[in-house]
Amino acid sequence: MTSAYVWWVIAGMTLVTAVTRAFFLIGGERAVLPERVQRALRYAPAAALMAVVLPNVLQTSHGISFAPANHAFYATLAGLAWFLLRRGMLGTIVVGMLVFTLLRLVG
């Protein structure tokens, strides 16, 4: 792979990223999404977060694991429970990390 090829790939990826992110800005007020699409897009951040976080939490060196030795999974559940009860992001992080640390120290 030549350095010119790498630079062309970087330039192409930059262009594609800029166009896709600026799509709604370029159209101005004329580009209005239907109400149904707007409602569906409200769930996109949560779905993307689950797609990124869940595989990392469940994946161990032995495959997918729900075993007690999978500390990350149970710390994530504790953080999720805290968030559902209190709706506080800082508390969610603190509870998740505390549970993770305690499980690692105990187990």
C-alpha positions in Angstrom: 0.0 0.0 0.0 1.6 3.3 -1.1 1.4 6.5 0.9 -0.5 8.2 -2.0 -3.2 5.5 -1.7 -3.5 6.0 2.0 -3.9 9.8 1.5 -6.6 9.2 -1.1 -8.4 6.9 1.2 -8.2 9.4 4.0 -9.5 12.2 1.7 -12.3 10.0 0.5 -13.4 9.1 4.0 -13.3 12.7 5.0 -15.5 13.7 2.1 -18.0 11.0 2.8 -18.1 11.8 6.5 -18.6 15.5 5.8 -21.3 15.0 3.3 -23.3 12.6 5.4 -23.1 14.8 8.5 -23.9 18.0 6.7 -26.8 16.5 4.7 -29.5 18.1 6.9 -27.6 21.4 7.1 -27.2 21.7 3.3 -31.0 21.3 2.8 -31.9 24.0 5.3 -35.5 24.1 6.4 -36.6 22.4 3.2 -35.3 19.1 4.5 -37.9 18.1 7.0 -38.1 14.5 8.1 -41.6 12.9 8.5 -42.9 12.7 12.1 -42.6 8.9 12.1 -38.9 9.1 11.2 -38.2 11.8 13.8 -39.8 9.6 16.5 -37.7 6.6 15.4 -34.5 8.6 15.5 -35.1 9.3 19.2 -34.0 5.7 19.9 -30.9 5.8 17.8 -28.5 6.9 20.5 -29.7 4.2 22.9 -29.5 1.6 20.2 -26.0 2.6 19.2 -24.8 2.6 22.8 -26.2 -0.9 23.3 -24.6 -2.1 20.1 -21.2 -0.8 21.3 -21.4 -1.6 25.0 -23.2 -4.9 25.2 -20.7 -7.0 23.2 -17.8 -5.6 25.2 -19.6 -6.4 28.5 -20.6 -9.9 27.6 -17.5 -11.0 25.6 -14.8 -12.8 27.7 -11.8 -14.8 26.6 -14.0 -17.9 26.6 -16.9 -16.4 24.6 -20.1 -14.8 25.7 -20.5 -15.2 29.5 -23.2 -14.5 32.1 -21.1 -16.3 34.8 -20.4 -14.6 38.1 -16.8 -14.3 37.0 -17.9 -11.7 34.4 -17.5 -8.7 36.6 -18.2 -6.2 33.8 -21.6 -7.6 33.2 -22.8 -7.4 36.8 -21.3 -3.9 37.2 -23.2 -2.8 34.1 -26.4 -4.2 35.6 -25.8 -2.4 38.8 -25.1 0.9 36.9 -28.3 0.4 34.9 -30.3 -0.2 38.0 -29.0 3.0 39.6 -29.7 4.9 36.4 -33.3 3.6 36.2 -33.9 4.5 39.9 -32.1 7.9 40.1 -31.6 9.1 36.5 -28.1 10.4 37.4 -25.2 9.9 35.1 -22.5 10.5 37.6 -24.1 8.1 40.1 -24.4 5.5 37.4 -20.7 5.7 36.7 -19.7 5.6 40.3 -22.0 2.7 41.2 -20.8 0.7 38.2 -17.2 1.2 38.9 -17.6 0.5 42.6 -19.4 -2.8 41.9 -16.8 -3.7 39.3 -14.0 -3.0 41.7 -15.6 -4.9 44.6 -16.3 -7.9 42.4 -12.7 -8.0 41.2 -11.4 -7.7 44.8 -13.7 -10.3 46.2 -13.7 -12.8 43.3 
